[in-house]
Amino acid sequence: MLAIPSALQSKFDGQLRIKSIPSNLHGSYQKWLRYYLDFCRKYRLPPREEKSLPPFLRKLQDKKQSETQREQALAAITLYYDILREMGKLGKVPSLPAAIIDP
C-alpha cells in the first residue's frame, strides 16, 4: 500500500484540525485516505474525480465493512475532495501517479 505523500498528508492533517475531527480518529481517517488512493490506483480510477467514490464505498460494503466504517471513509474522502477543491484540482485528471503524489 502506498504511503500518503508528505505534502498531501500535511494538508489532510490541516483539514482534520479545521473540521474539528477528534484527534483519536485522525489515524482512521488517514487509513481511509490511503485505502482510497490505493483502490484508485489498483482499479485505475481517477482519485481526483468524485465518480471514483461510489465504487470504493461498494468495495468496502463487499468487504463487510460496517455502515459506521463506510460513513467514516466517506467523511475522510470528502476531506480529501475539499483539499482538491481549494486547490482547484478536483476533477482534473493527470496520470494516476501524479494524481496521488501531487494533490
C-alpha positions, 0 to 999 in steps of 0.5 A: 500500500502506498504511503500518503505523500508528505505534502498531501498528508500535511494538508489532510492533517490541516483539514482534520484540525479545521473540521474539528475531527477528534484527534483519536480518529485522525489515524482512521481517517488517514487509513481511509485516505490511503485505502482510497488512493490505493483502490484508485490506483489498483482499479485505475480510477481517477482519485481526483474525480468524485465518480471514483467514490461510489465504487470504493464505498461498494468495495468496502460494503463487499468487504463487510465493512460496517455502515459506521466504517463506510460513513467514516471513509466517506467523511475522510474522502470528502476531506480529501475532495475539499483539499482538491477543491481549494486547490482547484484540482478536483476533477482534473485528471493527470496520470494516476501517479501524479494524481496521488503524489501531487494533490 
